[in-house]
Protein backbone atom coordinates (compact mmCIF):
# COMPACT_ATOMS: atom_id res chain seq x y z
CA UNK A 1 0.00 0.00 0.00
CA UNK A 2 2.76 2.47 0.90
CA UNK A 3 4.39 1.79 -2.48
CA UNK A 4 1.19 2.77 -4.31
CA UNK A 5 0.77 5.88 -2.14
CA UNK A 6 4.30 6.99 -2.91
CA UNK A 7 3.87 6.55 -6.65
CA UNK A 8 0.56 8.41 -6.56
CA UNK A 9 2.27 11.26 -4.68
CA UNK A 10 4.90 11.47 -7.42
CA UNK A 11 2.27 11.42 -10.17
CA UNK A 12 0.23 14.09 -8.41
CA UNK A 13 3.32 16.25 -7.91
CA UNK A 14 4.29 15.99 -11.58
CA UNK A 15 0.73 16.95 -12.55
CA UNK A 16 0.75 19.99 -10.25
CA UNK A 17 4.18 21.13 -11.42
CA UNK A 18 3.13 20.72 -15.05
CA UNK A 19 0.24 23.14 -14.48
CA UNK A 20 2.72 25.98 -13.99
CA UNK A 21 5.30 24.82 -16.54
CA UNK A 22 5.27 22.37 -19.43
CA UNK A 23 8.71 21.17 -18.39
CA UNK A 24 8.98 19.24 -15.13
CA UNK A 25 12.43 18.32 -13.81
CA UNK A 26 13.44 15.83 -11.16
CA UNK A 27 14.95 18.56 -8.99
CA UNK A 28 11.55 20.30 -8.81
CA UNK A 29 9.83 17.05 -7.84
CA UNK A 30 12.46 16.41 -5.14
CA UNK A 31 12.08 19.93 -3.78
CA UNK A 32 8.28 19.81 -3.68
CA UNK A 33 8.14 16.39 -2.01
CA UNK A 34 11.09 17.03 0.29
CA UNK A 35 12.98 13.97 -0.89
CA UNK A 36 16.44 13.34 -2.33
CA UNK A 37 17.34 13.25 -6.02
CA UNK A 38 18.17 9.52 -5.80
CA UNK A 39 14.68 8.89 -4.36
CA UNK A 40 13.15 10.73 -7.31
CA UNK A 41 15.33 8.78 -9.77
CA UNK A 42 14.13 5.50 -8.25
CA UNK A 43 10.47 6.56 -8.32
CA UNK A 44 10.70 7.81 -11.91
CA UNK A 45 12.22 4.50 -12.96
CA UNK A 46 9.28 2.64 -11.36
CA UNK A 47 6.77 5.03 -12.92
CA UNK A 48 8.37 4.48 -16.33
CA UNK A 49 8.19 0.71 -15.86
CA UNK A 50 4.50 1.03 -14.98
CA UNK A 51 3.90 3.14 -18.09
CA UNK A 52 2.93 6.30 -16.19
CA UNK A 53 5.76 8.60 -17.25
CA UNK A 54 8.32 9.05 -19.96
CA UNK A 55 11.45 11.13 -19.87
CA UNK A 56 13.35 13.14 -22.42
CA UNK A 57 16.70 14.18 -21.04
CA UNK A 58 15.98 15.95 -17.77
CA UNK A 59 12.26 16.42 -18.53
CA UNK A 60 9.48 14.25 -17.07
CA UNK A 61 6.19 13.80 -18.91
CA UNK A 62 3.04 11.99 -17.86
CA UNK A 63 1.75 9.39 -20.29
CA UNK A 64 -1.98 9.20 -20.97
CA UNK A 65 -2.43 6.57 -18.24
CA UNK A 66 -0.15 8.52 -15.89
CA UNK A 67 -2.12 11.70 -16.46
CA UNK A 68 -5.39 9.85 -15.81
CA UNK A 69 -4.14 8.33 -12.55
CA UNK A 70 -2.59 11.63 -11.42
CA UNK A 71 -5.79 13.55 -12.18
CA UNK A 72 -7.93 11.02 -10.31
CA UNK A 73 -5.66 11.22 -7.27
CA UNK A 74 -5.54 15.02 -7.37
CA UNK A 75 -9.32 15.27 -7.73
CA UNK A 76 -9.72 13.06 -4.67
CA UNK A 77 -7.26 15.22 -2.78
CA UNK A 78 -9.09 18.44 -3.68
CA UNK A 79 -12.56 17.10 -2.92
CA UNK A 80 -11.54 15.60 0.41
CA UNK A 81 -9.66 18.77 1.39
CA UNK A 82 -12.68 20.90 0.46
CA UNK A 83 -15.04 18.73 2.49
CA UNK A 84 -12.76 18.87 5.52
CA UNK A 85 -12.52 22.65 5.29
CA UNK A 86 -16.31 22.94 4.95
CA UNK A 87 -16.77 21.10 8.22
CA UNK A 88 -14.35 23.39 10.01
CA UNK A 89 -10.92 21.84 9.66
CA UNK A 90 -8.27 24.51 9.14
CA UNK A 91 -6.61 24.61 5.72
CA UNK A 92 -3.20 23.23 6.75
CA UNK A 93 -4.71 20.25 8.57
CA UNK A 94 -7.21 19.64 5.76
CA UNK A 95 -4.38 19.64 3.21
CA UNK A 96 -2.27 17.24 5.26
CA UNK A 97 -5.16 14.87 6.03
CA UNK A 98 -6.47 14.90 2.45
CA UNK A 99 -3.02 13.81 1.29
CA UNK A 100 -3.26 10.73 3.51
CA UNK A 101 -6.94 9.93 2.96
CA UNK A 102 -6.84 10.19 -0.85
CA UNK A 103 -4.84 6.96 -1.05
CA UNK A 104 -6.97 4.76 1.18
CA UNK A 105 -10.54 5.96 0.78
CA UNK A 106 -12.96 3.43 -0.65
CA UNK A 107 -14.86 4.14 -3.85
CA UNK A 108 -18.27 4.08 -2.11
CA UNK A 109 -17.17 6.59 0.51
CA UNK A 110 -15.51 8.82 -2.07
CA UNK A 111 -18.65 8.74 -4.25
CA UNK A 112 -20.71 9.80 -1.23
CA UNK A 113 -18.32 12.70 -0.57
CA UNK A 114 -18.60 13.84 -4.18
CA UNK A 115 -22.38 13.59 -4.09
CA UNK A 116 -22.48 15.61 -0.86
CA UNK A 117 -20.20 18.31 -2.26
CA UNK A 118 -22.25 18.52 -5.44
CA UNK A 119 -25.54 18.81 -3.56
CA UNK A 120 -24.18 21.36 -1.05
CA UNK A 121 -22.46 24.12 -3.02
CA UNK A 122 -20.17 26.52 -1.20
CA UNK A 123 -21.73 29.71 0.04
C-alpha positions, 0 to 999 in steps of 0.5 A: 500500500505504501508503495502505491501511495508513494507513486501516486504522490509522485504522479500528483506532484508531476501533474501539479508542477506541469500546471505551472510549466510544461517542463517538469524536472526531477529537482523540482519534484524532489524539492516539492516532495522534500525527498532526495534526487536519488529517491526521485530517480528510483520513483521515476524508474518505477513510474516508467516501468508502470507506463505512467511517465516518460522522460526526455533528457531531464524532462518528465512527462506523464503518459496518458495513463499517468495523467489519468491516474494523477488527475484522479488522485488530485481530484480526490485530494481536492474534494476531500480537502474541500469537504474537511474545510467545509466542516471546520478543519483549518486549511493546513490540517485539511491539506495534510489529512487529504493527502493521507486519505486520498490513497486509502478511501474506498470508492463508495465513501468517495462517491458519497463525498462527491455527491455531498459536495455537489448537492451542497455548493459553497456559500 
